[in-house]
Amino acid sequence: MRCIAGNILTPQGFVFGTVRFGADGRVLEVSGQAVPENRVRESGQPLVIPGFVDLHVHGGGGRDIMEGADAVLRVSELHARHGTTSLLATTMTAPLADLELAFSAMGRAQQRSATGARVLGVHLEGPFINPKKLGAQPDFTRPVQLDEIRRLHALFPIRLITLAPEADGNMALIEPLCQAGFRVQIGHTTGSYEDGVQALAKGARGFTHLFNAMSALQHRAPGMVGVALAHAEFAEIIPDLIHVHPGAIRVALRAIPGLYCVTDSTAAAGMPDGQYMLGSHTVTKCLGGVRLADGTLAGSTLTMDQAFCNLVEKLGLGLAEASARVSTHAADYLGLPDRGRLAAGAWGDALVLDRDLKLLEVHIEGKSIDHTDAA
């Protein structure tokens, strides 16, 4: 039996005590005395919070999910060293043959490495998007094809599907996709406010990298951003402070109860400046960002430990709320009550941080990993 001591964030608040893990990798018990959140960082005790859950990961450590081979394992290892304990491998818009290559590789690597984050499945970001809102996606867009989705899902489970509801035929297939058990979210879209409301009524629940690659909010044309702010329970956002202005993040925090953070990280995450692959695109990392040759933002170099620090230090969120935004809400969105929280029966995914929020230890499913070489 293993345990961690410190100021532990539970669903009920912080306690000074211990969290114990069982042989099966799940939390046996969290015990201790309640501690006010405003005293946690000054107490001198380590901070213990749930592991980060990232639902939008394209790459890291120089590797891209679309490469196939062992890329998904190397990506999961890089992000684990930065506190991500579970993630969704996120694909790019691509021909079916390229997607099958990536999915097949993930299927062969289902058992995670000893030092990698748990790969929960795939976020299929495209190809069912609007070619007028590609962002950094290659132009291999096409309407939703159920046979294609089933074929890929048989190779490795699809957990999220991003689509543009206004694209030809897509709206009619949202309900069948949801009935089949897929989470559908709206992104890379020029759709109107009315399109978004209709998509939510048919079962879509989330929004992909809110504010980016979607029709903007205007007072007479609220667009897809307006739909999210007015109606969404969940949406993802990239808090690298490059993709979205801090003021816009604050707006979303007030409007969307389950707003959760993602990295949208690329192969450049954890790597020096230079050129990297993002699907079939070559992208350049410099000045803290990743861009195509024409200057278009192309994913990020963000890691979730930095996202957590940005929420606390730059945006002023409390520790408990910031933790929920990088762990619990994403797990809730996927319907996973045993991830993103430290409570009896949940997976033993835990992080130990010092008072400056520097990551000291990462525990995935009850086991400690070595993350000392984190970039």
C-alpha positions as CSV (number, residue, x, y, z in Angstrom):
1,M,0.0,0.0,0.0
2,R,1.3,3.5,-0.9
3,C,0.4,6.8,0.5
4,I,1.1,10.6,-0.1
5,A,1.0,13.1,2.7
6,G,0.3,16.8,2.5
7,N,-2.5,19.3,1.9
8,I,-4.8,17.2,-0.3
9,L,-7.5,18.6,-2.5
10,T,-10.6,16.5,-2.2
11,P,-14.1,17.1,-3.7
12,Q,-15.0,18.7,-0.4
13,G,-12.0,20.9,-0.1
14,F,-8.4,20.7,1.3
15,V,-7.5,18.4,4.1
16,F,-4.1,18.0,5.8
17,G,-3.5,14.3,5.9
18,T,-2.8,11.3,3.6
19,V,-4.2,9.7,0.5
20,R,-3.7,5.9,0.3
21,F,-3.6,3.8,-2.9
22,G,-4.5,0.2,-3.2
23,A,-2.8,-2.5,-5.2
24,D,-5.3,-2.0,-8.0
25,G,-4.1,1.6,-8.5
26,R,-7.2,3.2,-7.0
27,V,-7.6,5.5,-4.0
28,L,-8.4,3.5,-0.9
29,E,-8.9,6.5,1.4
30,V,-8.3,10.2,1.9
31,S,-8.1,11.2,5.6
32,G,-7.2,14.3,7.5
33,Q,-8.3,17.5,8.9
34,A,-9.9,20.4,6.9
35,V,-7.5,23.2,5.9
36,P,-8.8,26.6,4.6
37,E,-7.6,27.1,1.0
38,N,-6.1,30.5,1.8
39,R,-3.6,28.8,4.2
40,V,-2.6,25.9,2.0
41,R,0.4,27.5,0.1
42,E,1.8,29.1,3.3
43,S,1.7,26.0,5.5
44,G,5.0,24.6,4.3
45,Q,3.3,21.3,3.4
46,P,3.3,19.9,-0.1
47,L,0.1,20.4,-2.2
48,V,-1.5,17.3,-3.5
49,I,-4.1,17.7,-6.3
50,P,-5.7,15.4,-8.9
51,G,-3.7,14.6,-12.0
52,F,-4.4,16.7,-15.1
53,V,-6.8,15.5,-17.7
54,D,-6.1,16.8,-21.3
55,L,-8.7,16.1,-24.0
56,H,-6.8,17.7,-26.9
57,V,-3.2,16.5,-27.4
58,H,-1.7,16.4,-30.9
59,G,1.9,15.7,-29.9
60,G,4.9,16.5,-27.7
61,G,8.5,15.7,-27.2
62,G,9.1,16.0,-31.0
63,R,6.5,13.4,-31.9
64,D,3.1,13.8,-33.6
65,I,0.1,11.5,-33.0
66,M,-0.4,11.2,-36.8
67,E,3.0,9.6,-37.2
68,G,1.7,6.2,-36.0
69,A,4.4,3.8,-34.8
70,D,5.3,4.5,-31.1
71,A,4.4,8.2,-31.3
72,V,1.5,7.9,-28.9
73,L,3.6,6.4,-26.2
74,R,6.3,9.0,-26.5
75,V,3.7,11.8,-26.5
76,S,2.1,10.3,-23.4
77,E,5.4,10.2,-21.6
78,L,6.2,13.8,-22.3
79,H,2.9,15.0,-21.0
80,A,3.1,12.7,-17.9
81,R,6.3,14.5,-16.9
82,H,4.3,17.7,-16.9
83,G,1.5,16.3,-14.7
84,T,-1.0,15.0,-17.3
85,T,-2.2,11.6,-16.0
86,S,-4.8,10.9,-18.7
87,L,-5.4,12.3,-22.2
88,L,-7.1,11.9,-25.5
89,A,-4.8,11.4,-28.5
90,T,-6.0,14.0,-31.0
91,T,-5.9,13.5,-34.8
92,M,-5.7,15.9,-37.7
93,T,-7.9,16.2,-40.7
94,A,-6.4,13.7,-43.1
95,P,-7.3,11.0,-45.7
96,L,-8.8,7.8,-44.2
97,A,-5.6,5.8,-44.9
98,D,-3.5,8.2,-42.8
99,L,-6.1,8.1,-40.0
100,E,-6.1,4.3,-40.1
101,L,-2.3,4.3,-39.7
102,A,-2.5,6.4,-36.6
103,F,-5.4,4.5,-35.1
104,S,-3.8,1.2,-35.8
105,A,-0.6,2.3,-34.0
106,M,-2.7,3.4,-31.0
107,G,-4.4,0.1,-30.9
108,R,-1.1,-1.7,-30.8
109,A,0.0,0.5,-27.9
110,Q,-3.1,0.2,-25.7
111,Q,-1.1,-0.8,-22.7
112,R,0.5,2.4,-21.5
113,S,4.2,2.7,-20.8
114,A,5.3,2.7,-17.1
115,T,6.0,6.4,-17.3
116,G,3.2,7.6,-19.6
117,A,-0.2,9.1,-19.2
118,R,-3.2,6.8,-19.7
119,V,-4.5,7.3,-23.2
120,L,-8.3,7.2,-22.8
121,G,-9.1,7.2,-26.5
122,V,-9.1,9.5,-29.5
123,H,-10.4,13.0,-30.1
124,L,-11.2,13.0,-33.8
125,E,-10.7,16.7,-34.7
126,G,-11.8,16.6,-38.2
127,P,-12.1,15.7,-41.0
128,F,-15.8,16.7,-40.6
129,I,-15.1,20.5,-40.4
130,N,-15.6,23.6,-42.5
131,P,-12.9,24.2,-45.0
132,K,-13.4,27.9,-44.5
133,K,-12.2,27.5,-40.8
134,L,-9.3,25.1,-41.1
135,G,-7.0,26.9,-38.7
136,A,-3.9,24.7,-39.0
137,Q,-5.8,21.7,-40.2
138,P,-4.9,20.3,-43.7
139,D,-7.6,20.6,-46.3
140,F,-8.9,17.0,-46.4
141,T,-12.4,17.9,-45.1
142,R,-15.5,15.9,-45.9
143,P,-19.0,15.4,-44.5
144,V,-19.5,13.0,-41.6
145,Q,-19.4,9.4,-42.7
146,L,-20.7,6.9,-40.2
147,D,-18.9,4.0,-41.9
148,E,-15.6,5.8,-41.6
149,I,-16.1,6.5,-37.9
150,R,-17.1,2.9,-37.2
151,R,-14.0,1.6,-39.1
152,L,-11.7,3.9,-37.1
153,H,-13.5,3.2,-33.8
154,A,-12.9,-0.5,-34.2
155,L,-9.1,0.2,-34.3
156,F,-9.0,2.4,-31.2
157,P,-11.9,4.0,-29.3
158,I,-13.1,7.4,-30.4
159,R,-14.3,9.4,-27.4
160,L,-14.8,12.9,-28.9
161,I,-15.7,14.0,-32.4
162,T,-15.3,17.7,-33.5
163,L,-17.5,18.7,-36.4
164,A,-18.9,21.8,-38.1
165,P,-22.7,21.4,-37.9
166,E,-23.4,23.7,-40.9
167,A,-21.3,21.6,-43.2
168,D,-23.2,19.4,-45.7
169,G,-25.1,16.6,-44.0
170,N,-23.4,17.0,-40.7
171,M,-26.4,18.3,-38.7
172,A,-28.5,15.3,-39.5
173,L,-25.9,12.9,-38.2
174,I,-25.3,14.5,-34.8
175,E,-28.1,12.7,-33.2
176,P,-27.1,9.2,-34.5
177,L,-23.5,9.8,-33.4
178,C,-24.7,10.7,-29.9
179,Q,-27.0,7.7,-29.7
180,A,-24.0,5.5,-30.7
181,G,-22.2,6.8,-27.6
182,F,-19.8,9.4,-29.1
183,R,-19.4,12.8,-27.6
184,V,-19.9,15.4,-30.3
185,Q,-18.6,18.9,-30.0
186,I,-18.6,21.9,-32.3
187,G,-15.5,23.4,-33.8
188,H,-13.7,24.7,-37.0
189,T,-17.1,26.2,-37.9
190,T,-18.5,29.2,-39.7
191,G,-22.0,28.3,-38.3
192,S,-24.5,30.8,-37.1
193,Y,-26.0,31.1,-33.7
194,E,-29.0,29.3,-34.9
195,D,-26.9,26.4,-36.3
196,G,-25.2,26.0,-32.9
197,V,-28.5,26.0,-30.9
198,Q,-29.9,23.4,-33.3
199,A,-26.7,21.3,-32.9
200,L,-27.0,21.4,-29.1
201,A,-30.6,20.4,-29.3
202,K,-29.6,17.3,-31.4
203,G,-27.1,16.3,-28.7
204,A,-23.8,18.1,-29.3
205,R,-22.4,19.1,-25.9
206,G,-19.0,20.9,-26.2
207,F,-17.0,23.4,-28.2
208,T,-13.5,22.9,-29.5
209,H,-10.9,25.4,-28.4
210,L,-13.4,28.1,-27.6
211,F,-13.0,31.4,-29.6
212,N,-10.5,29.8,-32.0
213,A,-11.6,28.7,-35.5
214,M,-15.3,29.5,-35.0
215,S,-17.7,32.4,-35.9
216,A,-17.2,35.2,-33.5
217,L,-19.6,37.0,-31.2
218,Q,-21.2,40.1,-32.6
219,H,-24.2,41.8,-31.0
220,R,-26.5,41.2,-34.0
221,A,-24.8,38.0,-35.1
222,P,-23.8,36.1,-31.9
223,G,-22.1,33.3,-33.9
224,M,-20.9,30.1,-32.4
225,V,-19.0,31.9,-29.6
226,G,-22.4,33.3,-28.6
227,V,-23.9,29.9,-28.5
228,A,-21.2,28.6,-26.2
229,L,-21.4,31.6,-23.9
230,A,-25.2,31.5,-23.8
231,H,-25.9,27.8,-23.6
232,A,-22.9,25.6,-23.1
233,E,-22.4,23.5,-20.0
234,F,-18.9,22.4,-21.2
235,A,-16.3,23.8,-23.6
236,E,-12.5,23.5,-23.9
237,I,-10.2,26.5,-24.0
238,I,-6.4,26.9,-24.5
239,P,-5.0,29.0,-21.6
240,D,-1.5,29.6,-23.0
241,L,-2.5,33.4,-23.1
242,I,-1.6,33.4,-26.8
243,H,-4.7,31.7,-28.3
244,V,-7.1,33.6,-26.1
245,H,-6.8,37.0,-24.3
246,P,-7.0,36.7,-20.5
247,G,-10.1,38.9,-20.6
248,A,-11.9,36.6,-23.0
249,I,-10.9,33.6,-20.7
250,R,-12.5,35.4,-17.8
251,V,-15.7,35.9,-19.8
252,A,-15.8,32.2,-20.6
253,L,-15.2,31.3,-16.9
254,R,-18.2,33.3,-15.8
255,A,-20.4,32.0,-18.6
256,I,-19.6,28.3,-18.9
257,P,-19.8,26.2,-15.7
258,G,-17.8,23.2,-17.0
259,L,-15.2,25.2,-18.9
260,Y,-12.0,23.1,-19.0
261,C,-8.5,23.6,-20.2
262,V,-6.7,21.8,-23.0
263,T,-3.2,22.2,-24.4
264,D,-3.8,21.6,-28.1
265,S,-0.2,20.7,-27.9
266,T,2.0,19.8,-30.9
267,A,5.2,17.9,-31.3
268,A,7.0,21.1,-30.4
269,A,5.8,20.9,-26.7
270,G,8.8,20.3,-24.5
271,M,11.2,20.9,-27.4
272,P,13.5,23.8,-28.4
273,D,12.6,26.3,-31.1
274,G,12.7,24.9,-34.6
275,Q,10.5,23.1,-37.1
276,Y,8.2,20.2,-36.3
277,M,5.4,18.2,-38.0
278,L,1.7,18.7,-37.2
279,G,-0.1,16.1,-39.3
280,S,1.1,16.8,-42.8
281,H,2.1,20.4,-42.1
282,T,5.5,21.7,-41.1
283,V,5.2,24.2,-38.3
284,T,7.7,26.5,-36.5
285,K,8.1,26.9,-32.8
286,C,9.4,30.4,-31.8
287,L,8.5,33.0,-29.2
288,G,6.6,30.5,-27.1
289,G,4.1,29.7,-29.9
290,V,3.7,27.4,-32.9
291,R,2.8,28.8,-36.4
292,L,2.4,27.9,-40.0
293,A,4.5,29.7,-42.5
294,D,1.8,32.3,-43.0
295,G,1.7,33.1,-39.3
296,T,-1.5,31.1,-38.5
297,L,-1.4,29.7,-35.0
298,A,-0.9,25.9,-35.3
299,G,-1.6,24.3,-31.9
300,S,0.6,25.2,-29.0
301,T,3.6,24.3,-26.9
302,L,1.5,24.4,-23.7
303,T,1.8,21.7,-21.0
304,M,-0.9,21.3,-18.3
305,D,1.4,22.3,-15.4
306,Q,1.9,25.6,-17.1
307,A,-1.9,25.9,-17.8
308,F,-2.6,25.4,-14.1
309,C,0.0,28.0,-13.1
310,N,-1.5,30.5,-15.7
311,L,-4.9,30.0,-14.1
312,V,-3.7,30.7,-10.6
313,E,-0.9,33.2,-11.2
314,K,-2.1,35.1,-14.2
315,L,-5.9,34.8,-14.0
316,G,-6.2,34.8,-10.2
317,L,-8.2,31.6,-9.8
318,G,-8.2,29.8,-6.5
319,L,-6.4,26.5,-6.3
320,A,-9.5,24.3,-6.1
321,E,-11.2,26.0,-9.1
322,A,-8.0,26.0,-11.1
323,S,-7.6,22.3,-10.4
324,A,-11.2,21.6,-11.5
325,R,-10.6,23.4,-14.8
326,V,-7.6,21.2,-15.6
327,S,-8.9,17.9,-14.3
328,T,-12.4,17.4,-12.9
329,H,-14.5,19.2,-15.5
330,A,-12.8,17.3,-18.4
331,A,-13.4,14.0,-16.7
332,D,-17.0,14.9,-16.0
333,Y,-17.5,15.9,-19.6
334,L,-16.3,12.4,-20.7
335,G,-18.5,10.8,-18.1
336,L,-15.6,9.5,-16.0
337,P,-16.4,9.8,-12.3
338,D,-13.2,7.9,-11.4
339,R,-10.8,10.4,-13.0
340,G,-9.9,14.0,-12.1
341,R,-10.6,13.8,-8.4
342,L,-9.0,12.3,-5.2
343,A,-11.7,10.3,-3.6
344,A,-12.2,6.7,-2.5
345,G,-12.6,4.5,-5.6
346,A,-11.2,6.9,-8.1
347,W,-8.0,6.1,-9.9
348,G,-4.8,7.1,-8.0
349,D,-3.9,10.0,-10.3
350,A,-2.2,12.6,-8.1
351,L,0.3,15.4,-8.3
352,V,2.6,16.8,-5.6
353,L,3.5,20.4,-5.9
354,D,5.5,22.9,-3.8
355,R,4.2,26.3,-2.6
356,D,5.3,27.8,-5.9
357,L,3.3,25.2,-7.8
358,K,6.4,23.5,-9.1
359,L,5.7,19.9,-9.9
360,L,7.5,17.5,-7.5
361,E,5.9,14.1,-8.1
362,V,3.5,12.5,-10.5
363,H,1.5,9.4,-9.6
364,I,-0.5,7.6,-12.3
365,E,-2.9,4.9,-11.2
366,G,-1.2,4.7,-7.8
367,K,2.4,4.5,-9.1
368,S,5.0,7.2,-9.1
369,I,6.8,8.1,-12.3
370,D,10.1,9.8,-12.8
371,H,9.5,13.3,-14.3
372,T,12.8,14.9,-13.4
373,D,13.7,15.4,-17.1
374,A,10.6,17.5,-17.8
375,A,11.5,20.4,-20.2
